[in-house]
C-alpha cells in the first residue's frame, strides 16, 4: 500500500492537486488543517512526504513556511508548480447578488482582490482551506455564502461555479515544495537545484561577498528571501535557491560559503520543477 502524503487542506484543495500530479492520481493523503499540522504529520510518521506551498506569483512568499522547514530540519526533495485558477462557487440556484459572505484561505482571497473590489457588498472571511469551505457549504446547505476554490472542489462537493478565473493575475501560479523529514531524505538523481540558508556577520559587504562567489562559479540564483533572526534584533537569515550544472561545483561553493558565513544549512538538493 502506498504511504500517505501530508497536504494542507482536504481533497479538492490545490495541495491535493499537487500531490496527485507529483505522486500519482491515487495517492493517499493525510488531510491537515494547517501547515503546522503538515509538519507534525511528517515528524510523527503519519506521512512519508508532504506538499507545502511556499510562494505565489501574485501574493508572494509564505514566510512562516520557511521557518517551519528550517526549525524542524525538514528536507526539500522536490518542487512542483501549478497554474492557479480561482473560482467563485455556491449551492446551485443562487446569483452573485445573493452572496453576502465569501470564505477561503487568506492567500486565495489575496489573489482575488480586484474581483472583490467590484463587489463591495460581499464580506471576505479568512478560513483554513479553500476546499474545506466548499465541503462545509454543501454539508450545511449554506446559502448566501460562497467559496473560492478549484474546479475540482466544485465537482467533488457538487457546487455551482458562478464565475471562473477570478484571480487578479490571469497567469497566476504557485510553487509547492515536496518535503520529507531529514532522516528520510533520499538522494535525488539528476538534481540541479539547491535551497540554502545562511546567516552573515553584521559587517559591510558580507552579502556581496556571498553573491560574488555564486557568480564566480556560475550558479544562477533564482530566489533570495531574508527573514529576521528572532532572538537577535536586526539580524537576518537569508534563504536562497540556486541552479547548478555539476554537483562538484556546488560542493566547492558550499565549502567556501561555510567559511564566509556564521551559519550555513542545506535545506535540499533536488530537480528544478520548471524544466
N, C-alpha and C positions, 0 to 999 in steps of 0.2 A: 504493500500500500504506500502511495506517495505521501511523503511527510508534509505537514502543513506549512503554509507561508503566512506570516502575520501581515495584516493590512490595517490601515486606519480607515474605519468605516465598515460598511456591510456590503453584501452582494449588490451590484449595480453602481457602486461608487467608482470613481476614477482609479483609486488604488486597486480595486478588484479588476478593472480593465487591464491595468499594467501587469498584475500577477498572471492573468490569463494569457496575455501576449508574450510574456517573458518565459513562463514556466509551462504553459500549455493550458488549453481551454478547460480541462477537467481538474485543474489544480485545487486541492482542498485548502481552505483559508481559515485562519484564526481571526475572527472579526473583533477589532479593538476600537474602543470609543475615543481614544486619544493617542497621540504619538508616544506619550509616556508608557501607555499600556502596550504599545507595539514593542518597545524596548524590553519591558518586563516579560513579554511572551518569548523573546529570544533568550533572555537570561535565565528563565525558568524552564527552558527546553520544551515549551508548549509548541514552538515552531522551530524549524531548522534555518529559515531565512526570513527576511522581512522586506517589504517595499515601503519606502518613505519619500514623500515629496520633499524637494529641497529648494526649488526655485521655479518661478513662473515668469514668462516673458513680459507680462503686463504688471503683475503685482509685486514682483521682485523676490528676494530671498526670504526663506522662512528661517530666521536667525536662530530661534531656540533649538531647531533640529541639529544644527552644528554642535551645540553644547551637549545634546543628548548622545550624539555619536561619540564625541570626544570623551565626555565624563564616564561613559560606560564601556569605553575601549571596544567599540564595535568596529568591524572592518567592512569597507566598501568592496564588494566583489563584482559589481556591475552597475550599469545605469541604463535608463530607458526613457525616451522622450515620446510624448503623445500630444497631438493637437487637442485642444480643449474647446469643446462646443457646449456652451451653457444654454439650457432650455428651461423655459417657464412652464410648469406643469401643475394641473389641478385635477380634482374629481371631474369627470365628464359633465358637460352641460352648463358650464359657467363661462362668463365673459371677463375680460380684464377689468372692467368697471366694477365687477362683483368682488374683486380681490382687495382685502383690507390689510393683509399681512403676507410677507414673504420670509420664509425661514430657510437658512442654508449655512454652510460653513463660511466663516468670515472671509477666507481667501476667494471663495466663489462670488460672494457679494461684492467684494472689492473689484473683481474683474468685470462687473456689470454696472458700474456706477453711472455711466452715461445713459443707459436704458432707464434706470430708475429715476433719474433726474426729470425725465419726461413723464413720469407717473408719480407725482408728489403725494398723491392720496394713499400710496402704499407704504406701510411701516415695515422697515427692514429689521429682522431679528436674527442675531448670530446663533448658530446651533452647532452641534458636534460634527455632523456629517451630511453631505448632500443627499445620499440615498436613504439615510435614516429618516429624514423629513418626509421623503416621498412615501416610504413604508407607513409612517405614522398617519399621514393624510388618508391613505387607503384604509388602514385598520380602524381608525377612529371616525372615518367618514366626515372629515373636516371640510366644511365649506367656507369660502371667504379667505382661505389660506392656500398659498401656493408654495411650491418648492422650486429651487434652481438646482438642476441636476442633469445627468446624462440621459441620452435616449434609452440606454439600457435600463436605467432606473424606471423610466416611464413604462417600458414594456413589462418589466418584472412585476411592478406594482399597479399595473393597469390604470395609468393616469393619462389624461389628455394633455398634449402639448399645445399651449396657447400660442407660444411664439418660440421659434427655433433661433439659435445663434445670437443670444442677446449679449454676449461678451463684447466689451468695448472695442478691443482689437480683434479683427477677424482672423489674424494669423496667430492667435493666442496659443501658446504651448507650455507644457510643464515638464520639467526634468525630475525624474524619480531615481533614487539610489536603491540598489539591491544590497542588503546588509546581512552579515552573519556575526555571531559572537566571535571574539578573537581566537578562541581555541578551535573553532570550527571553520576558520577561514581557509579556503582552498587556494592552491596556486593556479592562477588564471593563465592558460596557454594563449599566446599571441597578444598579451597585454601591451597597450601603447599609451596608457593614460595613468597618471598618479595624482592622488589627492594628499596634500601635505598640510601640516600645521606647524608654525614656528613662532617663537617669541624672541624679540630682539632686545638688546641693551638700549637704554634710552640715551642714545648719542647720535649726533648728526651723521647722516649718510649711511646709517646701518641698513635701511631698506633698499637704498640704491645699490649697495654692495651685493645684496642678495639677487636683485633683479639683473645686475650685470653678469653674475655667474650663470643665470638661466640663459641670458643672451649669448654668452661666450660658448656655451655648449649646445646652442641651437634648440633649446627647449621652448616650445610655444606655450606661453601661459594663457589659458583660456578664461580664467576667473581668479579674482583676488577679493577676499572679504575680510574686513577687520572686525573683531569682536572684543569688547573690554575684558581684561583680566579682572575678575570680580574682586579679589582680595588685594589688588594693588591699584589705587586710583590713577587714572590717566595712563595706564599701560595697556597695550593691546596685543592680542594674538592674531596672527594672520593665517587664513585658510586659503590655499591656492590649488588650482588644478593645472597640470602641465601635460602636454603631449610630448612623447619621446619616440625615437625610432629604434634605438638599441638600449637594451636593459643595462649593458655595461656602462654606457654613458650616464644613465640615471644613477647608477651606483656611485660613480665618481662625483656627481653633483651632490648627492646625499652626504658623502664623506666631507666635502668642502663646507656644505651648509651646516653640518654638525659643529664645525669649528667657528662659524660666523654667528651662530645663534645661541641664545641661552637655553632654548629647548627646541627640539625637532622631533616630529612624530609623523610617521607614515600612516595615513588613515586608510589607504587602499591602493593597490595597483591592479588595473583592470582594463577592459576593452572600451574604447571610445564608442559611445552609443549612437553617435551621429554618422558613423561610417557604415 
